[in-house]
Amino acid sequence: MDVNQVLSGTLSPDAAIRSAAEQQLSSAAAADFPGYLTTLSSELANEQAQSQVRIAAGLALKNSFSARDFARLREVQERWLQQVDPQIKTQVKALALQTLGSSDSRAGQSAAQFIASIAAIELPRNQWPELMRTLVENVGSGNDQKKQASLVSIGFICETEDQELRDSLAQHSNAILTAVVQGARKEEPNNDIRNAAITALGDSLEFVRSNFEDEGERNYIMQVICEATQAEDTRIQQGAYGCLNRIMGLYYEKMRFYMEKALFGLTIQGMKSDEEDVAKLAVEFWCTVCEEEISIEDDNAQAQAEATEMRPYFNFARVATQEVVPVLLELLARQDEDAADDEYNISRAAYQCVQLWSQAVGSQIVPPVLTFVEGHLRDNDWHYRDAAVSAFGAMMEGPDEKVLDPLVKQALPVLIEMMKDPSVQVKDSAAYALGRICEAVSEAIDPQTHLQSLIQVLFEGLASHPRMASSCCWALMNLADRFAGEPGCSTNALSQHFQASVQHLLQATESTQDNQLRTAAYEVLNAFVTNAANDSVPLVANLSEVIIDRLQKTIPMQAQVVSVEDRLTLEEIQTSLTSVVMAIIQRLEKEIAPQADRIMDLLLNLLNSVGAKSSVPDTIFASIGAMANALEADFEKYMQSFSPFLLSALNNQEEPQVCAMGIGLVSDITRALEARVAPFCDQFMNSLLNNLRSTTLGNQFKPAILQCFGDVAQAIGGEFETYLSVVAQVLQQAAGITVQSENSANFEMLDYVVSLREGIMDAWGGIVMALRAGSKTNLLQPYVESIFSLLNTVYLDPNRTEALLRASMGVVGDISEAFPNGEYSHYFRADWLTAMCRETRANKEFAPRTQETARWAREQIKRQAGKGLQPRRRHWTGNSSLPTDFRARMIY
């Protein structure tokens, strides 16, 4: 193939050309990987080649060792380790290092990326020992291009998320610091080099902890960074404030001296910068301070309770409140009225910081905020009116409620009035501030005095401008949640407003063409339905007729869809309406029965009519699951019609989200139908087992499938015997999966193994209970030893979770009750089992149901431990065991 042409093709704006070129590269790599690397690295280093060809070569080389999926990443890395001759490796790496000094800086940048991808493979294995030394030498004595590209390489290497590489970088901390600090000094005349160095320094800060412990080295690093905040080049200023951010997060306990001597003034200066990106990073520095101090206070409260070592705490935010908060409040007034909702600008950064400051210092923030609010609430400039309203809302979480209560009572009429401000930005901020009050200080709202006017202005705001939709809806949802009263209450503060609110929402959703407003209004309707008191239930039932009619009318609309935009709009409407149907089902519970036939017919028609890759089935399946939970055994009459859709979802491995919904529905339906689900279990179990063996579905589905086995078993009781041998074999194989030492720092793998064990224990819990109910506990005999072996593994695993321990305790008790005559009492006498129960029961952080399950398991252990040692005492029988339905609730 013509390498230049193919490489150029990978950067083509034409998707067809680009795809064909990428395919050619992929084929070449598969046919002769060492040759592929040699050819591309030669092109990367070729000074006569076009710049775009060299960039493409570097990108293709990097991509040869990159993958988002962990398993795929290990596979491509193994290809370098196993399939490439050491001489070719040396040649390829040498060419990449050579390219760092290229006069074409973009080629040097591409080489830096490639070098980082090889470093990720070799440095954790103590290979390529000369790499860091070479990069340091390049920074010290190379030309400007080589210095910059070498610093970029260090930055790319250090920004890794690979834990093995991160661990290995600590041994290179001296070399890394030597290079980056040298390049970041104010004496460096080349701003590109200095910028690359300060960026690399920010990426390396986590790996230089040993250097940071040394006061002399730490002082020099901080001096270089502080000087960089004063650079004329704003890129360097940004990098410097970014470094200070990371340092505060990593080394808070070392920062007292530097805060007093420099950082306090430097960051205030940075926040006042006309360059917005610099100002945002200076604001974020104080966000980090607040986050750290909030975290430290939480940690110290726990340490005090446990009589363990306290973390250093310097009250930086409290000390700086009078100087920093006024600056932040002024920055709130630097809004951009044309900013998109998701745009992060200086005003929004300042708002976030005021929120965090409020949480960090509590009531201390109130005086400066009130001074600002009183000074600007009636300002002629909308920017300052908006800032004043925003500031008041921002401080709602943190100060003592006794301090906030009178302020909120005084402010509510003013905020309600500001919902009529001429500026839509001010009205939007007022709505959001009201939402904050409803969320955090709802006790200050008097339902008799404020609720009517509050609901009214929020609905008026919702209808007045699409920009206000999300803030008004969020405030209404918070209001609905806070005034719902106790679950099942006969009436609540919302009851007298319920009908009018529903009418407002139905009108808003019907009249608007704005998708965002419509979706938000339906979410509010969900909140009002969910929180309806018993006296509003008839209104909820009436609402169901309206929603069902609307949803019914969307089905023929599918034939009118002519564009992707039309399809997405229709799917959004159908999803919103189906969500309301689900909320109605969940609120009415068994009282949904009169509408159940019509709803199920409609939902099945929708499933039959929506197109492939649609997002609507997710919500439909969730609604059908809610219907099964509400109707329980009465859901059986829908199974013949629904089961083909459920099996189709279960078998849809190409769309994992749909398959996951199917797995969850099997659990819902088996728990609802119990023994009546038996005729459908063969198909369910076949599909679940196929999914378990699938290489298409990710590992994250396996714990849910295993738990589903337990649900099926508990539903059909002794009839589970048909599936026992296959499922038991699967559970035993799954129990053998452990975290290998090379993956011990891989949190994703650790979480997966723990989740898998939770699924296994839930499955065994359901199976033991099922066979006991069917008087077939003798079938468990071949598996008891392996179950106790897994229990021991769980006990020895420091990463075990509360859910895993609760499920394990349940299995211990279930086996005891399955074999009451002590056939396996020797397993129950193990000291570790008693210790496991005691530790679970004694953990005050665990939920009461976990502690109760452990207490019950401990009683069962005592009972079993006495078998064969002394006659069974009569008082051991009776109430010491938990009823089956209570066990089911505890597990699920």
Secondary structure, DSSP 8 states (H G I E B T S, - for coil): --HHHHHHHTT-SSHHHHHHHHHHHHHHHHH-HHHHHHHHHHHHH-TTS-HHHHHHHHHHHHHTT--SSHHHHHHHHHHHHHHS-HHHHHHHHHHHHHHTT-S-HHHHHHHHHHHHHHHHHHGGGT--THHHHHHHHHHHHS-HHHHHHHHHHHHHHHT---HHHHHHHGGGHHHHHHHHHHHHSTT---HHHHHHHHHHHHHHGGG-HHHHHSHHHHHHHHHHHHHHTT-SSHHHHHHHHHHHHHHHHH-GGG-HHHIIIIIHHHHHHHHT-SSHHHHHHHHHHHHHHHHHHHHHHHHHHHHHHHT--------HHHHHHHHHHHHHHHHTT---TT--TT---HHHHHHHHHHHHHHHHGGGGHHHHHHHHHHHTT-SSHHHHHHHHHHHHHTSSSS-HHHHHHHHHHHHHHHHHHTT-S-HHHHHHHHHHHHHHHHH-GGGS-TTTTHHHHHHHHHHHHHH-GGGHHHHHHHHHHHHHHT--STT-S--TTHHHHHHHHHHHHHHHHH---HHHHHHHHHHHHHHHHT--GGGHHHHHHHHHHHHHHHHHHHHHGGG--SHHHHHHHHHHHHHHHHHHHHHHHHHGGGGHHHHHHHHHHHHHHHHHS-TT-SHHHHHHHHHHHHHHHHGGGGGGGHHHHHHHHHHHHT-TTSHHHHHHHHHHHHHHHHHHGGGGGGGHHHHHHHHHHHHH-SSS-GGGHHHHHHHHHHHHHHHGGGGHHHHHHHHHHHHHHHT----GGGTT-HHHHHHHHHHHHHHHHHHHHHHHHHHHTT-GGGGGGGHHHHHHHHHHHHH-TT--HHHHHHHHHHHHHHHHHSTT-TTHHHHT-HHHHHHHHHHHH-TTS-HHHHHHHHHHHHHHHHHHTTTTS---GGGSSTTS--HHHHHHHH-
